[in-house]
Amino acid sequence: MKIVQGKVTALGKIFSSELGWLEYSLKRSLWIECTNEEQKMGTNQVVETILEVKKYAEKTSILIDWLKIRLC
């Protein structure tokens, strides 16, 4: 079970990374410490990142179940 917990931790770190990128993009989108061009890119990245986080969240439970079957 320890292997599964390690893999679940890795999945959480991927999720955390996406949320960190979302935070950075939100700051740019809201004109916090950025130029005009960065603001536009930030807004685009916010939309794309939210969609990616949603897809990842939908797959996480499936991945955890798969890991439990394969590694236990």
N, CA, C and O atoms as CSV, one atom per row, in Angstrom:
chain,resi,resn,atom,element,x,y,z
A,1,MET,N,N,0.818,-1.201,0.000
A,1,MET,CA,C,0.000,0.000,0.000
A,1,MET,C,C,0.864,1.268,0.000
A,1,MET,O,O,0.420,2.327,-0.443
A,2,LYS,N,N,2.108,1.148,0.504
A,2,LYS,CA,C,2.993,2.307,0.557
A,2,LYS,C,C,3.308,2.820,-0.849
A,2,LYS,O,O,3.414,4.028,-1.060
A,3,ILE,N,N,3.457,1.908,-1.807
A,3,ILE,CA,C,3.723,2.305,-3.195
A,3,ILE,C,C,2.553,3.110,-3.741
A,3,ILE,O,O,2.751,4.135,-4.394
A,4,VAL,N,N,1.345,2.653,-3.478
A,4,VAL,CA,C,0.151,3.365,-3.944
A,4,VAL,C,C,0.113,4.766,-3.341
A,4,VAL,O,O,-0.194,5.731,-4.041
A,5,GLN,N,N,0.419,4.888,-2.056
A,5,GLN,CA,C,0.415,6.205,-1.412
A,5,GLN,C,C,1.429,7.133,-2.061
A,5,GLN,O,O,1.164,8.323,-2.232
A,6,GLY,N,N,2.594,6.596,-2.426
A,6,GLY,CA,C,3.604,7.399,-3.106
A,6,GLY,C,C,3.123,7.886,-4.453
A,6,GLY,O,O,3.372,9.030,-4.833
A,7,LYS,N,N,2.434,7.020,-5.178
A,7,LYS,CA,C,1.902,7.402,-6.491
A,7,LYS,C,C,0.787,8.429,-6.342
A,7,LYS,O,O,0.682,9.358,-7.143
A,8,VAL,N,N,-0.045,8.262,-5.317
A,8,VAL,CA,C,-1.111,9.234,-5.063
A,8,VAL,C,C,-0.493,10.587,-4.713
A,8,VAL,O,O,-0.996,11.627,-5.138
A,9,THR,N,N,0.585,10.575,-3.948
A,9,THR,CA,C,1.288,11.816,-3.633
A,9,THR,C,C,1.804,12.476,-4.905
A,9,THR,O,O,1.720,13.695,-5.055
A,10,ALA,N,N,2.335,11.672,-5.819
A,10,ALA,CA,C,2.819,12.206,-7.099
A,10,ALA,C,C,1.676,12.832,-7.886
A,10,ALA,O,O,1.848,13.889,-8.494
A,11,LEU,N,N,0.513,12.193,-7.882
A,11,LEU,CA,C,-0.656,12.753,-8.569
A,11,LEU,C,C,-1.043,14.093,-7.945
A,11,LEU,O,O,-1.397,15.036,-8.653
A,12,GLY,N,N,-0.974,14.169,-6.630
A,12,GLY,CA,C,-1.287,15.419,-5.940
A,12,GLY,C,C,-0.322,16.536,-6.290
A,12,GLY,O,O,-0.718,17.697,-6.388
A,13,LYS,N,N,0.946,16.189,-6.481
A,13,LYS,CA,C,1.936,17.202,-6.845
A,13,LYS,C,C,1.678,17.739,-8.248
A,13,LYS,O,O,1.876,18.926,-8.508
A,14,ILE,N,N,1.240,16.871,-9.145
A,14,ILE,CA,C,0.885,17.329,-10.488
A,14,ILE,C,C,-0.276,18.313,-10.392
A,14,ILE,O,O,-0.261,19.367,-11.027
A,15,PHE,N,N,-1.275,17.963,-9.599
A,15,PHE,CA,C,-2.442,18.823,-9.403
A,15,PHE,C,C,-2.021,20.158,-8.793
A,15,PHE,O,O,-2.496,21.215,-9.208
A,16,SER,N,N,-1.140,20.102,-7.821
A,16,SER,CA,C,-0.644,21.315,-7.173
A,16,SER,C,C,0.096,22.208,-8.162
A,16,SER,O,O,-0.022,23.432,-8.112
A,17,SER,N,N,0.849,21.599,-9.048
A,17,SER,CA,C,1.576,22.358,-10.069
A,17,SER,C,C,0.610,23.111,-10.981
A,17,SER,O,O,0.835,24.276,-11.308
A,18,GLU,N,N,-0.463,22.437,-11.387
A,18,GLU,CA,C,-1.472,23.082,-12.234
A,18,GLU,C,C,-2.123,24.259,-11.503
A,18,GLU,O,O,-2.371,25.309,-12.096
A,19,LEU,N,N,-2.396,24.071,-10.218
A,19,LEU,CA,C,-3.012,25.155,-9.446
A,19,LEU,C,C,-2.049,26.324,-9.272
A,19,LEU,O,O,-2.472,27.479,-9.249
A,20,GLY,N,N,-0.767,26.033,-9.150
A,20,GLY,CA,C,0.231,27.095,-9.079
A,20,GLY,C,C,0.276,27.903,-10.366
A,20,GLY,O,O,0.380,29.129,-10.336
A,21,TRP,N,N,0.195,27.201,-11.509
A,21,TRP,CA,C,0.174,27.884,-12.802
A,21,TRP,C,C,-1.100,28.724,-12.924
A,21,TRP,O,O,-1.069,29.831,-13.461
A,22,LEU,N,N,-2.211,28.197,-12.426
A,22,LEU,CA,C,-3.469,28.942,-12.462
A,22,LEU,C,C,-3.341,30.227,-11.644
A,22,LEU,O,O,-3.788,31.287,-12.082
A,23,GLU,N,N,-2.740,30.141,-10.473
A,23,GLU,CA,C,-2.543,31.339,-9.646
A,23,GLU,C,C,-1.710,32.384,-10.391
A,23,GLU,O,O,-2.066,33.563,-10.423
A,24,TYR,N,N,-0.615,31.950,-10.982
A,24,TYR,CA,C,0.255,32.859,-11.728
A,24,TYR,C,C,-0.511,33.509,-12.883
A,24,TYR,O,O,-0.404,34.715,-13.107
A,25,SER,N,N,-1.277,32.706,-13.606
A,25,SER,CA,C,-2.039,33.220,-14.746
A,25,SER,C,C,-3.137,34.181,-14.304
A,25,SER,O,O,-3.402,35.176,-14.978
A,26,LEU,N,N,-3.776,33.886,-13.174
A,26,LEU,CA,C,-4.799,34.795,-12.643
A,26,LEU,C,C,-4.200,36.156,-12.298
A,26,LEU,O,O,-4.803,37.193,-12.572
A,27,LYS,N,N,-3.029,36.147,-11.705
A,27,LYS,CA,C,-2.374,37.413,-11.365
A,27,LYS,C,C,-2.090,38.227,-12.620
A,27,LYS,O,O,-2.284,39.443,-12.635
A,28,ARG,N,N,-1.632,37.559,-13.666
A,28,ARG,CA,C,-1.379,38.277,-14.922
A,28,ARG,C,C,-2.690,38.780,-15.510
A,28,ARG,O,O,-2.771,39.913,-15.985
A,29,SER,N,N,-3.710,37.938,-15.477
A,29,SER,CA,C,-5.002,38.309,-16.043
A,29,SER,C,C,-5.608,39.514,-15.331
A,29,SER,O,O,-6.312,40.317,-15.942
A,30,LEU,N,N,-5.332,39.630,-14.052
A,30,LEU,CA,C,-5.877,40.727,-13.240
A,30,LEU,C,C,-4.941,41.932,-13.170
A,30,LEU,O,O,-5.110,42.806,-12.320
A,31,TRP,N,N,-3.959,41.975,-14.063
A,31,TRP,CA,C,-3.016,43.091,-14.168
A,31,TRP,C,C,-2.123,43.236,-12.936
A,31,TRP,O,O,-1.682,44.344,-12.632
A,32,ILE,N,N,-1.854,42.172,-12.242
A,32,ILE,CA,C,-0.969,42.237,-11.083
A,32,ILE,C,C,0.458,41.971,-11.573
A,32,ILE,O,O,0.799,40.845,-11.933
A,33,GLU,N,N,1.279,43.014,-11.583
A,33,GLU,CA,C,2.686,42.917,-11.973
A,33,GLU,C,C,2.883,42.348,-13.377
A,33,GLU,O,O,3.574,41.344,-13.548
A,34,CYS,N,N,2.282,42.983,-14.379
A,34,CYS,CA,C,2.461,42.492,-15.744
A,34,CYS,C,C,2.267,43.608,-16.765
A,34,CYS,O,O,1.805,44.702,-16.443
A,35,THR,N,N,2.634,43.298,-18.001
A,35,THR,CA,C,2.437,44.220,-19.116
A,35,THR,C,C,1.121,43.894,-19.812
A,35,THR,O,O,0.465,42.910,-19.470
A,36,ASN,N,N,0.732,44.715,-20.788
A,36,ASN,CA,C,-0.510,44.477,-21.525
A,36,ASN,C,C,-0.517,43.112,-22.206
A,36,ASN,O,O,-1.504,42.378,-22.141
A,37,GLU,N,N,0.601,42.781,-22.862
A,37,GLU,CA,C,0.678,41.499,-23.578
A,37,GLU,C,C,0.576,40.322,-22.607
A,37,GLU,O,O,-0.082,39.323,-22.898
A,38,GLU,N,N,1.226,40.449,-21.466
A,38,GLU,CA,C,1.159,39.387,-20.459
A,38,GLU,C,C,-0.258,39.229,-19.922
A,38,GLU,O,O,-0.681,38.121,-19.595
A,39,GLN,N,N,-0.987,40.331,-19.832
A,39,GLN,CA,C,-2.366,40.263,-19.336
A,39,GLN,C,C,-3.218,39.428,-20.269
A,39,GLN,O,O,-4.007,38.600,-19.813
A,40,LYS,N,N,-3.073,39.628,-21.548
A,40,LYS,CA,C,-3.852,38.854,-22.525
A,40,LYS,C,C,-3.477,37.378,-22.456
A,40,LYS,O,O,-4.349,36.508,-22.462
A,41,MET,N,N,-2.180,37.101,-22.390
A,41,MET,CA,C,-1.733,35.710,-22.293
A,41,MET,C,C,-2.235,35.081,-20.997
A,41,MET,O,O,-2.643,33.919,-20.984
A,42,GLY,N,N,-2.205,35.843,-19.915
A,42,GLY,CA,C,-2.680,35.337,-18.635
A,42,GLY,C,C,-4.143,34.946,-18.682
A,42,GLY,O,O,-4.528,33.899,-18.160
A,43,THR,N,N,-4.958,35.782,-19.305
A,43,THR,CA,C,-6.387,35.478,-19.420
A,43,THR,C,C,-6.605,34.198,-20.216
A,43,THR,O,O,-7.417,33.356,-19.831
A,44,ASN,N,N,-5.888,34.048,-21.318
A,44,ASN,CA,C,-6.002,32.822,-22.117
A,44,ASN,C,C,-5.569,31.599,-21.316
A,44,ASN,O,O,-6.207,30.548,-21.379
A,45,GLN,N,N,-4.480,31.743,-20.561
A,45,GLN,CA,C,-3.977,30.626,-19.768
A,45,GLN,C,C,-4.922,30.259,-18.626
A,45,GLN,O,O,-5.015,29.087,-18.261
A,46,VAL,N,N,-5.617,31.228,-18.061
A,46,VAL,CA,C,-6.587,30.933,-17.003
A,46,VAL,C,C,-7.647,29.977,-17.530
A,46,VAL,O,O,-7.952,28.967,-16.895
A,47,VAL,N,N,-8.202,30.293,-18.681
A,47,VAL,CA,C,-9.251,29.450,-19.266
A,47,VAL,C,C,-8.708,28.058,-19.556
A,47,VAL,O,O,-9.328,27.061,-19.186
A,48,GLU,N,N,-7.557,27.983,-20.215
A,48,GLU,CA,C,-6.976,26.685,-20.559
A,48,GLU,C,C,-6.635,25.867,-19.317
A,48,GLU,O,O,-6.871,24.660,-19.282
A,49,THR,N,N,-6.084,26.518,-18.305
A,49,THR,CA,C,-5.681,25.803,-17.098
A,49,THR,C,C,-6.888,25.299,-16.324
A,49,THR,O,O,-6.853,24.188,-15.795
A,50,ILE,N,N,-7.946,26.078,-16.245
A,50,ILE,CA,C,-9.160,25.612,-15.564
A,50,ILE,C,C,-9.703,24.367,-16.254
A,50,ILE,O,O,-10.120,23.421,-15.585
A,51,LEU,N,N,-9.703,24.357,-17.570
A,51,LEU,CA,C,-10.162,23.173,-18.305
A,51,LEU,C,C,-9.264,21.970,-18.025
A,51,LEU,O,O,-9.760,20.856,-17.856
A,52,GLU,N,N,-7.951,22.183,-17.976
A,52,GLU,CA,C,-7.013,21.095,-17.681
A,52,GLU,C,C,-7.205,20.568,-16.259
A,52,GLU,O,O,-7.193,19.356,-16.042
A,53,VAL,N,N,-7.380,21.461,-15.297
A,53,VAL,CA,C,-7.595,21.045,-13.910
A,53,VAL,C,C,-8.881,20.236,-13.806
A,53,VAL,O,O,-8.922,19.227,-13.102
A,54,LYS,N,N,-9.916,20.661,-14.490
A,54,LYS,CA,C,-11.188,19.935,-14.473
A,54,LYS,C,C,-11.015,18.532,-15.045
A,54,LYS,O,O,-11.496,17.560,-14.462
A,55,LYS,N,N,-10.329,18.422,-16.185
A,55,LYS,CA,C,-10.091,17.101,-16.790
A,55,LYS,C,C,-9.269,16.218,-15.858
A,55,LYS,O,O,-9.564,15.035,-15.685
A,56,TYR,N,N,-8.244,16.802,-15.266
A,56,TYR,CA,C,-7.388,16.054,-14.358
A,56,TYR,C,C,-8.176,15.581,-13.138
A,56,TYR,O,O,-8.029,14.435,-12.714
A,57,ALA,N,N,-9.005,16.445,-12.576
A,57,ALA,CA,C,-9.810,16.083,-11.406
A,57,ALA,C,C,-10.760,14.934,-11.726
A,57,ALA,O,O,-10.981,14.056,-10.892
A,58,GLU,N,N,-11.317,14.940,-12.922
A,58,GLU,CA,C,-12.227,13.868,-13.326
A,58,GLU,C,C,-11.497,12.531,-13.464
A,58,GLU,O,O,-12.098,11.478,-13.251
A,59,LYS,N,N,-10.224,12.559,-13.815
A,59,LYS,CA,C,-9.456,11.330,-14.035
A,59,LYS,C,C,-8.756,10.823,-12.780
A,59,LYS,O,O,-8.349,9.662,-12.736
A,60,THR,N,N,-8.609,11.650,-11.773
A,60,THR,CA,C,-7.814,11.288,-10.605
A,60,THR,C,C,-8.322,10.033,-9.912
A,60,THR,O,O,-7.525,9.145,-9.611
A,61,SER,N,N,-9.603,9.930,-9.650
A,61,SER,CA,C,-10.122,8.746,-8.953
A,61,SER,C,C,-9.928,7.488,-9.793
A,61,SER,O,O,-9.672,6.415,-9.247
A,62,ILE,N,N,-10.044,7.606,-11.104
A,62,ILE,CA,C,-9.814,6.463,-11.991
A,62,ILE,C,C,-8.350,6.032,-11.906
A,62,ILE,O,O,-8.056,4.839,-11.832
A,63,LEU,N,N,-7.438,6.996,-11.916
A,63,LEU,CA,C,-6.012,6.683,-11.817
A,63,LEU,C,C,-5.674,6.026,-10.482
A,63,LEU,O,O,-4.893,5.076,-10.442
A,64,ILE,N,N,-6.248,6.517,-9.402
A,64,ILE,CA,C,-5.989,5.930,-8.085
A,64,ILE,C,C,-6.493,4.497,-8.041
A,64,ILE,O,O,-5.787,3.617,-7.548
A,65,ASP,N,N,-7.689,4.241,-8.540
A,65,ASP,CA,C,-8.217,2.877,-8.579
A,65,ASP,C,C,-7.323,1.977,-9.421
A,65,ASP,O,O,-7.055,0.837,-9.039
A,66,TRP,N,N,-6.862,2.474,-10.556
A,66,TRP,CA,C,-5.988,1.699,-11.429
A,66,TRP,C,C,-4.681,1.355,-10.710
A,66,TRP,O,O,-4.199,0.225,-10.796
A,67,LEU,N,N,-4.113,2.333,-10.002
A,67,LEU,CA,C,-2.879,2.090,-9.258
A,67,LEU,C,C,-3.077,1.037,-8.172
A,67,LEU,O,O,-2.211,0.187,-7.968
A,68,LYS,N,N,-4.196,1.087,-7.484
A,68,LYS,CA,C,-4.471,0.108,-6.430
A,68,LYS,C,C,-4.531,-1.301,-7.005
A,68,LYS,O,O,-4.003,-2.239,-6.409
A,69,ILE,N,N,-5.166,-1.451,-8.151
A,69,ILE,CA,C,-5.286,-2.765,-8.788
A,69,ILE,C,C,-3.921,-3.254,-9.259
A,69,ILE,O,O,-3.569,-4.413,-9.036
A,70,ARG,N,N,-3.164,-2.402,-9.897
A,70,ARG,CA,C,-1.876,-2.785,-10.492
A,70,ARG,C,C,-0.780,-3.008,-9.462
A,70,ARG,O,O,0.070,-3.878,-9.651
A,71,LEU,N,N,-0.780,-2.250,-8.387
A,71,LEU,CA,C,0.342,-2.280,-7.462
A,71,LEU,C,C,0.079,-3.054,-6.177
A,71,LEU,O,O,0.989,-3.228,-5.367
A,72,CYS,N,N,-1.135,-3.515,-5.980
A,72,CYS,CA,C,-1.428,-4.270,-4.751
A,72,CYS,C,C,-1.566,-5.744,-5.043
A,72,CYS,O,O,-1.813,-6.534,-4.132
